[in-house]
């Protein structure tokens, strides 16, 4: 009777710690079968849930908004109703991504309301309130994001990022449900809504998972019903919308012939003025008809044609290269999303550097802490002037300095702002007697240059890649795409390689595409895996092939530990819903608790789980105690990984007893 001995199966694996293998904990399984890929026939059954409406939230770095469509009339996309507030010189259907918490850390307001309320507080009082803006970038820049990651408010106090994101999503959820209820004339339930939240494609997996966790906290969906929420990638959403464009809905920067009757030899600016006029006329209507056709521009694309979507927003610039697969015009991602933190925030940062140069870094730092609301004001004034920057502009741009800036500077330095400007020898910024900074157009363009140069450089690198040869179109989307300076730079650099196309309401492109994606999530058929995934296993030790420090002798068998058994490589094409299956067997036949650890890496060729950059991102624990003893001597444990939309699911099945265990890949808690 060897039965009692096999009870504490872990006794086997604990010995691994004292073994010469310096192992990370012995996985205790060994591969049975060569790998093969199976399309899972049941993969699409869960999708059958029906929702009355799809609501997409574009949670941007600088501004956010939502749009929705009823599943019964998918050709109508409604953009959220106009918000209270708004800035002079910035007309827009979205609201700033700003959030205000009370001194007791309770949610107070979001968007213009948060900003205006914060601004109107007495300075002595305002330092107790917690004001957050542009906080989304934190998810991109934090290397080791967890559920515990903090965000810093304008007054220097810290709050858990998860709470802030959940508050923001909850705010949008309530706004959208309220608008839907008002429209329907009766209360709209959350269960009737499919939510779509957009994230940058270059975000790492933990950030995408973080967004999902925040949505669960905001009760948009739950871990038991994950299908109610789709995490969509921003450039993919833009791509889906661009496919439906008709010629009157876009501006073709490179066209040699007049489009809609205006000649491209008129400056781009003139074309844009007309387009803006057209948008202004339609601004009253918040409903966009998406004609259920493939747009005209699309009809020029043939099977196998490639196009690139450049999504330039406030925080990041994302690039995705797609290829058309006919007949349905499904999209295939050809080149794994790349990009970087080259959003329009870079321009704000250059402006801040300029202010530091003129007034001193010590003053600017102090001013931000002591007068946070006035600092926000100054940046709003800059924002509207930033939008007025254009390549052919000749007259200066005036930026109003808040009174408290002028006042505080005099107290701080003992001389006037005007004096500082005179002696700073920054000759292209002057002081005007109305209390404004006067910037020459060249000075403003210089603030854009570093960010635009980085975008052009990054794009040039991408155009060198073999997958990107013969791209037919470049779609420029996102909020920063409204900048004539960026448009001109992209046209000048790439206009000879492909046609540069800008949708007219470019800031809403992603939002509308995300709604279309929620109505038909199957439109994106093939993606590139951002990471290499595999599990830790034991292999028979082979002298000369395996490093000696990985040798583990167990029950007289020589094993090589820490082997990374690969399921899928980084950058490999994965069809949606594709399942990869491997079979394993316990290294010790009597083992009753089988632990399978899942690992990921950004590298392609990984041999051992102990290599640098390999991270654990899941554990399948299959407990076979109490199952029938008459199992075959070599027990087969099937392990499956299913590559879904932005989520990945793993499952282990004991073939003999059909016992199974499931897990979602988790990047935040390991």
C-alpha positions as CSV (number, residue, x, y, z in Angstrom):
1,X,0.0,0.0,0.0
2,X,1.8,3.1,-1.1
3,X,-1.3,5.2,-0.7
4,X,-0.6,7.0,2.5
5,X,2.9,7.9,1.3
6,X,1.5,9.8,-1.7
7,X,-0.8,11.9,0.5
8,X,1.5,14.9,1.1
9,X,2.4,15.4,-2.6
10,X,4.0,18.6,-1.7
11,X,6.7,16.8,0.2
12,X,8.1,15.9,-3.1
13,X,8.3,19.4,-4.4
14,X,9.6,21.0,-1.2
15,X,12.7,18.8,-1.5
16,X,13.5,20.8,-4.6
17,X,14.4,23.8,-2.5
18,X,17.3,22.0,-0.9
19,X,18.2,20.3,-4.2
20,X,21.2,21.6,-6.2
21,X,18.7,23.0,-8.7
22,X,18.2,26.3,-6.8
23,X,14.8,25.8,-8.4
24,X,12.0,28.2,-8.1
25,X,9.8,25.5,-6.7
26,X,9.5,22.3,-8.7
27,X,6.6,22.2,-11.1
28,X,6.4,18.4,-10.8
29,X,5.1,17.8,-14.3
30,X,6.8,16.7,-17.5
31,X,5.6,17.0,-21.1
32,X,3.7,14.0,-22.6
33,X,2.9,15.2,-26.1
34,X,4.3,17.3,-28.9
35,X,2.5,20.6,-29.1
36,X,-0.4,21.2,-31.3
37,X,-3.0,23.9,-31.7
38,X,-6.7,23.2,-31.6
39,X,-9.4,25.6,-32.6
40,X,-11.8,25.3,-29.7
41,X,-15.3,24.6,-31.0
42,X,-16.9,26.0,-27.8
43,X,-14.9,29.1,-27.8
44,X,-17.7,31.3,-29.1
45,X,-20.6,30.0,-27.1
46,X,-20.1,32.4,-24.2
47,X,-20.6,35.4,-26.6
48,X,-24.3,34.7,-26.9
49,X,-25.4,37.1,-24.2
50,X,-27.7,39.8,-25.5
51,X,-27.4,43.4,-24.5
52,X,-29.8,46.2,-25.4
53,X,-27.1,48.8,-25.8
54,X,-23.3,49.1,-26.2
55,X,-21.7,51.9,-24.3
56,X,-18.0,52.7,-25.1
57,X,-15.9,54.8,-22.8
58,X,-12.8,56.5,-24.2
59,X,-10.8,57.1,-21.0
60,X,-8.1,59.4,-22.3
61,X,-5.1,61.0,-20.7
62,X,-6.3,64.6,-21.2
63,X,-10.0,64.1,-22.0
64,X,-12.6,61.4,-21.8
65,X,-16.1,60.7,-23.1
66,X,-18.6,58.0,-23.9
67,X,-20.8,57.1,-26.8
68,X,-23.5,54.4,-27.3
69,X,-25.6,52.6,-29.7
70,X,-28.7,50.4,-29.3
71,X,-28.1,46.9,-30.7
72,X,-31.4,47.2,-32.6
73,X,-30.2,50.2,-34.6
74,X,-26.4,49.7,-34.8
75,X,-26.0,52.3,-37.6
76,X,-26.7,55.1,-35.1
77,X,-24.0,56.1,-32.7
78,X,-24.9,58.7,-30.1
79,X,-22.2,60.7,-28.5
80,X,-22.8,61.7,-24.9
81,X,-24.8,64.9,-24.2
82,X,-23.0,68.2,-23.8
83,X,-21.3,68.7,-20.5
84,X,-21.6,71.7,-18.3
85,X,-18.5,73.9,-18.4
86,X,-16.1,74.0,-21.2
87,X,-13.2,76.1,-22.2
88,X,-12.9,79.1,-24.4
89,X,-11.2,78.1,-27.6
90,X,-11.7,74.4,-27.0
91,X,-14.9,73.0,-28.3
92,X,-15.2,69.3,-27.8
93,X,-17.6,66.6,-26.9
94,X,-15.4,65.1,-24.3
95,X,-14.6,66.3,-20.8
96,X,-11.2,66.7,-19.1
97,X,-10.0,63.6,-17.3
98,X,-9.9,65.3,-13.9
99,X,-11.3,64.1,-10.7
100,X,-11.8,65.8,-7.3
101,X,-12.1,64.0,-3.9
102,X,-13.2,65.7,-0.7
103,X,-10.7,66.1,2.1
104,X,-12.3,62.9,3.5
105,X,-11.3,61.1,0.3
106,X,-14.8,60.7,-1.0
107,X,-15.7,61.2,-4.7
108,X,-16.8,64.8,-5.3
109,X,-16.8,65.5,-9.0
110,X,-15.3,64.7,-12.4
111,X,-14.4,66.7,-15.5
112,X,-15.2,70.4,-15.9
113,X,-17.2,70.3,-12.7
114,X,-14.2,69.0,-10.7
115,X,-11.9,71.6,-12.3
116,X,-14.2,74.6,-11.8
117,X,-15.1,73.7,-8.2
118,X,-11.4,73.1,-7.3
119,X,-10.5,76.4,-8.9
120,X,-13.2,78.3,-7.0
121,X,-12.0,77.0,-3.6
122,X,-10.2,79.4,-1.3
123,X,-6.4,78.6,-1.5
124,X,-6.3,77.7,2.2
125,X,-9.1,75.3,1.8
126,X,-8.1,73.9,-1.6
127,X,-4.9,72.4,-0.2
128,X,-7.0,69.8,1.7
129,X,-8.9,68.7,-1.4
130,X,-7.5,66.0,-3.6
131,X,-7.4,66.9,-7.3
132,X,-6.1,64.6,-10.0
133,X,-5.4,65.2,-13.7
134,X,-3.7,63.3,-16.5
135,X,-3.4,60.4,-14.2
136,X,-3.8,57.7,-16.8
137,X,-0.1,57.9,-17.9
138,X,0.8,56.4,-14.5
139,X,-0.4,53.0,-15.7
140,X,1.9,53.3,-18.7
141,X,4.9,54.5,-16.8
142,X,4.8,52.3,-13.7
143,X,7.1,49.3,-14.2
144,X,5.6,47.1,-11.5
145,X,1.9,48.0,-11.5
146,X,-0.1,46.3,-8.7
147,X,-3.5,46.8,-7.1
148,X,-1.6,48.9,-4.5
149,X,0.0,51.4,-6.9
150,X,-0.6,55.0,-5.7
151,X,-1.4,58.2,-7.5
152,X,-0.4,61.6,-6.2
153,X,-2.9,64.5,-6.0
154,X,-2.1,68.1,-6.8
155,X,-1.6,68.7,-3.1
156,X,0.9,65.9,-2.8
157,X,-1.3,63.4,-1.0
158,X,-1.4,59.8,-2.2
159,X,-4.4,57.6,-3.1
160,X,-4.6,54.1,-4.5
161,X,-4.8,54.3,-8.3
162,X,-7.4,51.5,-8.4
163,X,-9.8,53.7,-6.3
164,X,-9.4,56.7,-8.6
165,X,-9.9,54.7,-11.8
166,X,-12.9,53.0,-10.3
167,X,-14.4,56.4,-9.2
168,X,-13.9,57.7,-12.8
169,X,-15.5,54.6,-14.4
170,X,-18.3,54.7,-11.9
171,X,-19.0,58.3,-12.8
172,X,-19.2,57.4,-16.5
173,X,-21.4,54.4,-15.7
174,X,-23.9,56.6,-13.8
175,X,-23.9,59.4,-16.4
176,X,-24.5,56.9,-19.3
177,X,-27.2,55.0,-17.4
178,X,-28.9,58.3,-16.5
179,X,-28.8,59.5,-20.1
180,X,-30.1,56.1,-21.3
181,X,-32.9,56.1,-18.7
182,X,-33.9,59.6,-19.7
183,X,-34.1,58.5,-23.3
184,X,-36.0,55.3,-22.6
185,X,-38.3,57.0,-20.1
186,X,-37.7,54.2,-17.6
187,X,-34.8,53.0,-15.5
188,X,-32.0,51.4,-17.5
189,X,-30.3,48.5,-15.7
190,X,-26.6,48.0,-15.8
191,X,-27.2,44.3,-16.9
192,X,-28.7,45.6,-20.2
193,X,-25.4,47.3,-21.2
194,X,-22.3,45.9,-22.7
195,X,-19.4,48.1,-21.8
196,X,-16.3,48.8,-23.9
197,X,-13.3,50.6,-22.4
198,X,-10.5,51.6,-24.7
199,X,-6.8,51.4,-23.7
200,X,-3.6,52.1,-25.7
201,X,-2.4,49.1,-27.6
202,X,1.1,49.6,-26.2
203,X,0.0,49.2,-22.6
204,X,1.5,46.2,-21.0
205,X,-0.8,43.4,-19.9
206,X,-0.8,44.4,-16.2
207,X,-2.3,47.8,-17.2
208,X,-5.0,46.2,-19.3
209,X,-5.9,43.9,-16.4
210,X,-5.8,46.9,-14.0
211,X,-8.5,48.6,-16.1
212,X,-10.7,45.5,-16.0
213,X,-10.2,45.3,-12.2
214,X,-11.2,49.0,-11.8
215,X,-14.3,48.3,-13.9
216,X,-15.2,45.4,-11.6
217,X,-14.8,47.7,-8.6
218,X,-17.1,50.2,-10.3
219,X,-19.6,47.3,-10.8
220,X,-19.8,47.6,-14.6
221,X,-19.3,43.9,-14.8
222,X,-18.1,41.1,-12.5
223,X,-15.5,38.3,-12.6
224,X,-18.5,35.9,-12.9
225,X,-19.7,37.8,-16.0
226,X,-16.5,39.1,-17.7
227,X,-18.1,39.1,-21.2
228,X,-20.1,42.2,-20.2
229,X,-17.0,44.2,-20.4
230,X,-14.6,44.4,-23.4
231,X,-11.2,46.0,-23.2
232,X,-10.6,47.4,-26.7
233,X,-7.4,48.6,-28.1
234,X,-7.5,52.3,-29.2
235,X,-5.9,52.0,-32.6
236,X,-8.0,48.9,-33.4
237,X,-11.2,50.8,-32.5
238,X,-10.0,53.7,-34.7
239,X,-9.2,51.3,-37.5
240,X,-12.7,49.8,-37.4
241,X,-14.2,53.3,-37.6
242,X,-11.9,54.4,-40.5
243,X,-13.2,51.4,-42.5
244,X,-16.6,53.0,-42.6
245,X,-15.5,56.5,-43.6
246,X,-17.0,58.1,-46.7
247,X,-15.0,60.7,-48.5
248,X,-17.0,63.6,-47.1
249,X,-16.1,62.5,-43.6
250,X,-12.4,62.9,-44.0
251,X,-9.6,65.1,-45.1
252,X,-7.1,63.6,-47.5
253,X,-3.9,65.5,-46.9
254,X,-2.2,64.0,-49.9
255,X,-4.8,64.0,-52.5
256,X,-3.7,65.5,-55.8
257,X,-7.3,66.1,-56.9
258,X,-9.9,68.3,-55.2
259,X,-11.8,66.5,-52.6
260,X,-15.4,67.6,-52.0
261,X,-14.7,70.4,-54.3
262,X,-11.9,72.1,-52.5
263,X,-8.5,72.1,-53.9
264,X,-5.7,70.7,-51.8
265,X,-3.4,73.5,-53.1
266,X,-5.4,75.7,-50.7
267,X,-3.5,75.3,-47.5
268,X,-4.4,72.4,-45.3
269,X,-5.7,75.1,-42.9
270,X,-8.4,76.2,-45.3
271,X,-9.6,72.7,-45.8
272,X,-9.8,72.3,-42.1
273,X,-11.7,75.5,-41.7
274,X,-14.3,74.2,-44.1
275,X,-14.3,70.8,-42.4
276,X,-14.7,72.5,-39.0
277,X,-17.6,74.6,-40.4
278,X,-19.2,71.3,-41.5
279,X,-18.7,69.8,-38.1
280,X,-20.0,72.9,-36.4
281,X,-23.2,72.7,-38.4
282,X,-23.6,69.1,-37.4
283,X,-22.5,69.7,-33.8
284,X,-26.1,70.2,-32.7
285,X,-26.7,66.6,-33.5
286,X,-25.0,64.1,-31.3
287,X,-26.0,61.2,-33.4
288,X,-23.7,59.9,-36.1
289,X,-24.9,57.7,-38.8
290,X,-22.5,55.0,-39.7
291,X,-23.5,53.9,-43.1
292,X,-23.5,50.1,-43.1
293,X,-21.2,49.9,-46.1
294,X,-17.5,49.7,-46.4
295,X,-16.5,53.3,-47.0
296,X,-15.3,54.5,-50.4
297,X,-11.7,54.8,-49.4
298,X,-12.0,51.2,-48.4
299,X,-13.2,50.2,-51.8
300,X,-9.8,51.1,-53.1
301,X,-8.2,48.6,-50.8
302,X,-7.9,45.0,-52.0
303,X,-7.3,41.7,-50.2
304,X,-3.9,41.8,-48.5
305,X,-3.6,45.6,-48.6
306,X,-1.9,47.1,-45.6
307,X,-2.6,50.4,-43.8
308,X,-1.2,51.9,-40.6
309,X,-3.3,53.6,-37.9
310,X,-1.4,56.3,-35.9
311,X,-3.3,57.1,-32.8
312,X,-1.9,60.2,-31.3
313,X,-3.5,61.2,-28.0
314,X,-2.6,63.2,-24.9
315,X,-0.3,60.7,-23.3
316,X,0.8,58.2,-25.9
317,X,1.2,57.6,-29.6
318,X,0.2,54.1,-30.7
319,X,0.8,52.5,-34.1
320,X,-0.9,49.5,-35.5
321,X,-0.4,48.0,-38.9
322,X,-3.5,46.1,-40.2
323,X,-4.1,44.1,-43.3
324,X,-7.5,43.5,-45.0
325,X,-8.9,40.0,-45.2
326,X,-11.7,39.9,-47.7
327,X,-14.6,39.1,-48.2
328,X,-15.9,40.5,-44.9
329,X,-13.0,42.9,-44.6
330,X,-11.8,41.4,-41.4
331,X,-8.7,42.9,-40.0
332,X,-5.4,41.1,-39.3
333,X,-2.8,42.8,-37.2
334,X,0.5,42.6,-39.1
335,X,2.9,44.3,-36.8
336,X,2.6,44.2,-33.0
337,X,1.5,47.6,-31.6
338,X,4.3,49.9,-30.8
339,X,4.6,53.5,-29.8
340,X,5.6,55.5,-26.7
341,X,4.8,58.4,-24.5
342,X,4.9,61.0,-27.3
343,X,1.5,62.5,-26.7
344,X,0.5,66.1,-26.7
345,X,1.5,66.2,-23.0
346,X,5.0,66.5,-24.3
347,X,4.1,69.9,-25.5
348,X,2.8,70.9,-22.1
349,X,6.1,69.6,-20.6
350,X,8.1,71.8,-22.9
351,X,6.0,74.8,-21.9
352,X,6.7,74.1,-18.3
353,X,10.4,73.8,-19.0
354,X,10.2,77.2,-20.8
355,X,8.5,78.7,-17.7
356,X,11.3,77.2,-15.5
357,X,13.9,78.8,-17.7
358,X,12.3,82.3,-17.4
359,X,11.1,82.3,-13.8
360,X,13.3,79.6,-12.2
361,X,12.6,76.0,-11.4
362,X,12.4,76.7,-7.7
363,X,9.6,79.2,-8.2
364,X,7.6,77.0,-10.6
365,X,7.8,74.0,-8.2
366,X,6.7,76.2,-5.2
367,X,3.9,77.8,-7.3
368,X,2.5,74.4,-8.3
369,X,2.3,73.3,-4.6
370,X,1.1,76.6,-3.1
371,X,-1.3,77.7,-5.8
372,X,-2.4,74.4,-7.5
373,X,-5.6,75.9,-8.8
374,X,-3.9,78.8,-10.5
375,X,-1.4,76.4,-12.0
376,X,-4.3,74.5,-13.5
377,X,-5.6,77.8,-14.9
378,X,-2.4,78.6,-16.5
379,X,-2.2,75.2,-18.2
380,X,-5.8,75.7,-19.5
381,X,-4.9,79.0,-21.0
382,X,-1.9,77.4,-22.6
383,X,-4.1,74.5,-23.9
384,X,-6.3,76.8,-26.0
385,X,-3.3,78.6,-27.4
386,X,-1.7,75.3,-28.2
387,X,-4.7,74.5,-30.4
388,X,-4.2,77.7,-32.3
389,X,-0.6,76.8,-33.3
390,X,-0.3,76.3,-37.1
391,X,2.6,76.0,-39.5
392,X,1.7,79.2,-41.4
393,X,0.8,81.4,-38.4
394,X,2.5,84.8,-38.3
395,X,0.9,86.7,-35.5
396,X,2.0,86.0,-31.8
397,X,0.0,83.9,-29.4
398,X,-0.9,85.5,-26.1
399,X,-1.1,83.4,-22.9
400,X,-2.8,85.1,-19.9
401,X,-0.9,84.7,-16.7
402,X,-3.2,84.3,-13.7
403,X,-3.1,87.3,-11.3
404,X,-1.9,85.0,-8.5
405,X,1.1,84.0,-10.6
406,X,2.2,87.6,-11.0
407,X,1.5,88.4,-7.4
408,X,3.2,85.3,-6.0
409,X,6.2,85.8,-8.2
410,X,6.7,89.3,-6.8
411,X,6.6,88.0,-3.3
412,X,8.8,85.1,-4.0
413,X,11.6,87.0,-5.9
414,X,11.1,90.6,-4.9
415,X,10.9,91.8,-8.5
416,X,8.2,91.7,-11.3
417,X,7.4,89.1,-13.9
418,X,8.2,91.7,-16.5
419,X,11.7,92.1,-15.1
420,X,12.2,88.3,-15.1
421,X,11.3,88.2,-18.8
422,X,13.6,91.0,-19.7
423,X,16.6,89.4,-18.0
424,X,15.9,85.8,-19.0
425,X,17.2,86.4,-22.5
426,X,14.5,84.2,-23.9
427,X,14.0,86.6,-26.7
428,X,10.9,85.0,-28.4
429,X,8.7,85.4,-25.4
430,X,7.7,89.0,-24.5
431,X,5.6,90.6,-21.9
432,X,2.5,92.5,-23.0
433,X,1.1,95.2,-20.9
434,X,-2.3,93.4,-20.6
435,X,-0.6,90.8,-18.3
436,X,0.1,88.2,-21.0
437,X,3.0,86.3,-22.2
438,X,3.4,86.9,-26.0
439,X,4.9,84.0,-27.8
440,X,6.1,84.3,-31.4
441,X,4.7,81.5,-33.6
442,X,8.3,80.1,-33.8
443,X,8.5,79.9,-30.1
444,X,5.2,77.9,-30.0
445,X,6.3,75.6,-32.8
446,X,9.6,75.0,-30.9
447,X,7.5,73.6,-28.0
448,X,5.9,71.1,-30.4
449,X,9.2,70.1,-32.0
450,X,10.6,67.5,-29.6
451,X,7.3,65.6,-29.4
452,X,6.6,65.7,-33.2
453,X,10.2,64.7,-33.9
454,X,9.9,61.6,-31.7
455,X,6.6,60.7,-33.5
456,X,8.2,61.0,-36.9
457,X,11.3,59.1,-35.8
458,X,9.3,56.3,-34.4
459,X,7.2,56.1,-37.5
460,X,10.3,56.1,-39.7
461,X,11.6,53.1,-37.8
462,X,8.3,51.3,-38.3
463,X,8.3,52.0,-42.0
464,X,11.7,50.3,-42.2
465,X,10.2,47.0,-41.0
466,X,9.5,44.3,-43.6
467,X,5.9,43.9,-42.5
468,X,5.2,47.5,-43.2
469,X,6.4,47.7,-46.7
470,X,3.8,49.0,-49.2
471,X,1.4,50.5,-46.8
472,X,-1.4,52.2,-48.8
473,X,-2.9,54.5,-46.2
474,X,-1.9,56.2,-43.0
475,X,-4.9,57.1,-40.9
476,X,-4.0,59.8,-38.4
477,X,-6.5,59.7,-35.4
478,X,-6.7,60.8,-31.8
479,X,-6.9,64.2,-30.1
480,X,-3.3,65.3,-31.0
481,X,-4.1,64.6,-34.7
482,X,-6.1,67.8,-34.7
483,X,-2.8,69.7,-34.6
484,X,-2.0,71.2,-38.0
485,X,1.7,71.1,-37.0
486,X,1.6,67.3,-36.5
487,X,-0.4,66.9,-39.7
488,X,2.0,68.8,-41.8
489,X,5.0,67.0,-40.3
490,X,3.5,63.6,-41.1
491,X,2.4,64.6,-44.6
492,X,5.9,66.0,-45.3
493,X,7.7,62.9,-44.0
494,X,5.4,60.1,-45.3
495,X,3.2,61.7,-48.0
496,X,5.3,60.2,-50.7
497,X,5.1,56.7,-49.2
498,X,1.3,56.5,-48.6
499,X,-1.9,58.5,-48.5
500,X,-2.3,60.4,-45.2
501,X,-6.0,60.4,-44.2
502,X,-7.6,62.2,-41.2
503,X,-11.2,61.6,-40.2
504,X,-13.0,64.8,-39.7
505,X,-14.1,64.5,-36.1
506,X,-10.8,63.0,-35.4
507,X,-11.0,63.3,-31.6
508,X,-14.1,61.1,-31.6
509,X,-12.8,58.4,-34.0
510,X,-11.8,56.0,-31.2
511,X,-15.0,56.4,-29.3
512,X,-17.1,55.6,-32.3
513,X,-14.9,52.7,-33.4
514,X,-15.1,51.3,-29.9
515,X,-18.9,51.3,-30.1
516,X,-18.7,49.4,-33.4
517,X,-16.3,46.9,-31.8
518,X,-18.7,46.3,-29.0
519,X,-21.5,45.6,-31.5
520,X,-19.3,43.1,-33.4
521,X,-16.3,42.0,-31.4
522,X,-15.4,39.4,-34.0
523,X,-14.3,42.0,-36.5
524,X,-10.6,41.8,-35.4
525,X,-9.7,38.3,-36.4
526,X,-5.9,38.0,-35.8
527,X,-3.7,39.7,-33.3
528,X,0.0,39.5,-32.5
529,X,0.7,38.1,-29.0
530,X,2.5,40.8,-27.0
531,X,4.3,38.2,-24.9
532,X,5.7,34.7,-24.9
533,X,3.7,32.3,-22.6
534,X,4.6,28.9,-21.3
535,X,4.6,26.7,-18.2
536,X,7.4,25.5,-16.0
537,X,8.2,21.8,-16.4
538,X,10.7,19.0,-15.7
539,X,12.5,17.4,-18.6
540,X,14.7,14.3,-18.6
541,X,18.2,15.6,-18.0
542,X,20.5,15.3,-21.0
543,X,24.3,15.6,-20.3
544,X,25.9,18.3,-22.3
545,X,22.6,19.8,-23.3
546,X,21.3,20.9,-19.9
547,X,23.3,23.1,-17.5
548,X,24.5,21.0,-14.5
549,X,23.0,23.4,-11.9
550,X,19.6,22.5,-13.2
551,X,20.0,18.8,-12.4
552,X,17.5,17.4,-9.9
553,X,17.5,13.7,-9.0
554,X,14.2,12.4,-7.8
555,X,13.4,8.7,-7.1
556,X,16.5,7.8,-9.1
557,X,15.4,9.8,-12.2
558,X,17.6,12.6,-13.4
559,X,15.5,15.7,-14.2
560,X,16.3,19.1,-15.6
561,X,14.2,21.7,-13.6
562,X,13.0,25.1,-14.4
563,X,12.3,24.3,-18.1
564,X,10.1,26.9,-19.8
565,X,7.7,24.9,-22.1
566,X,6.5,27.5,-24.6
567,X,2.8,27.8,-25.6
568,X,3.1,30.8,-27.8
569,X,5.8,33.2,-28.8
570,X,5.9,37.0,-28.6
571,X,4.8,38.4,-31.9
572,X,3.2,35.2,-33.1
573,X,-0.1,35.6,-34.9
574,X,-3.0,34.4,-32.8
575,X,-6.5,34.0,-34.1
576,X,-9.2,35.2,-31.7
577,X,-10.4,32.3,-29.5
578,X,-7.5,30.2,-30.6
579,X,-6.6,27.5,-28.0
580,X,-3.2,25.9,-27.6
581,X,-3.1,22.6,-25.8
582,X,-0.3,20.6,-24.2
583,X,-0.4,17.4,-22.3
584,X,1.7,16.7,-19.2
585,X,2.1,13.9,-16.7
586,X,3.1,14.2,-13.0
587,X,6.8,13.5,-12.7
588,X,5.9,11.2,-9.8
589,X,2.9,8.9,-10.7
590,X,1.5,9.0,-7.1
591,X,1.3,12.8,-7.0
592,X,-2.2,14.0,-6.1
593,X,-1.9,17.7,-6.1
594,X,-0.7,19.0,-9.4
595,X,0.5,22.6,-9.6
596,X,1.1,24.1,-13.0
597,X,2.8,27.5,-13.0
598,X,2.3,29.8,-16.0
599,X,5.0,32.3,-17.0
600,X,5.4,35.1,-19.5
601,X,8.3,36.9,-21.0
602,X,8.8,39.7,-23.5
603,X,11.6,37.7,-25.1
604,X,11.0,35.2,-27.9
605,X,13.5,32.5,-27.0
606,X,13.2,31.5,-23.4
607,X,14.6,28.2,-22.2
608,X,14.3,28.5,-18.4
609,X,11.8,30.1,-16.0
610,X,14.8,31.4,-14.0
611,X,15.9,33.7,-16.8
612,X,15.7,37.5,-16.3
613,X,12.4,39.0,-17.5
614,X,10.4,35.8,-17.0
615,X,7.4,36.6,-14.8
616,X,4.9,34.2,-13.1
617,X,1.4,35.2,-14.2
618,X,-0.8,32.3,-13.2
619,X,-1.1,29.1,-11.3
620,X,-3.4,26.1,-12.0
621,X,-3.8,23.9,-9.0
622,X,-5.5,20.6,-9.7
623,X,-6.3,18.6,-6.6
624,X,-6.9,14.9,-7.5
625,X,-7.3,13.6,-4.0
626,X,-10.4,11.5,-3.5
627,X,-10.6,10.5,-7.2
628,X,-10.8,6.9,-8.2
629,X,-7.6,4.9,-7.6
630,X,-7.8,3.0,-10.9
631,X,-6.1,5.7,-12.9
632,X,-3.6,4.8,-15.6
633,X,0.0,4.7,-14.6
634,X,0.8,7.7,-16.7
635,X,-1.8,10.2,-15.8
636,X,-2.5,12.7,-18.6
637,X,-3.1,16.3,-17.6
638,X,-4.2,18.4,-20.5
639,X,-3.4,22.1,-20.2
640,X,-5.1,24.7,-22.5
641,X,-4.5,28.3,-23.0
642,X,-7.1,30.3,-24.9
643,X,-6.1,33.6,-26.3
644,X,-9.2,35.8,-26.2
645,X,-9.6,39.5,-26.8
646,X,-7.3,41.2,-24.3
647,X,-7.8,38.4,-21.8
648,X,-6.1,35.0,-21.7
649,X,-7.7,32.0,-19.9
650,X,-5.9,28.8,-18.9
651,X,-7.3,25.5,-17.9
652,X,-6.0,22.1,-16.7
653,X,-8.0,18.9,-17.1
654,X,-7.2,15.5,-15.7
655,X,-8.1,13.3,-18.7
656,X,-8.9,10.2,-16.6
657,X,-11.5,11.8,-14.3
658,X,-12.4,14.9,-16.3
659,X,-11.7,17.0,-13.2
660,X,-10.7,20.5,-14.3
661,X,-9.6,23.9,-13.0
662,X,-9.6,27.3,-14.7
663,X,-7.7,30.5,-14.1
664,X,-7.4,33.9,-15.8
665,X,-3.9,35.1,-16.4
666,X,-3.0,37.6,-13.7
667,X,-0.3,40.2,-14.0
668,X,-1.1,42.2,-11.0
669,X,-0.9,39.8,-8.1
670,X,2.3,37.8,-8.6
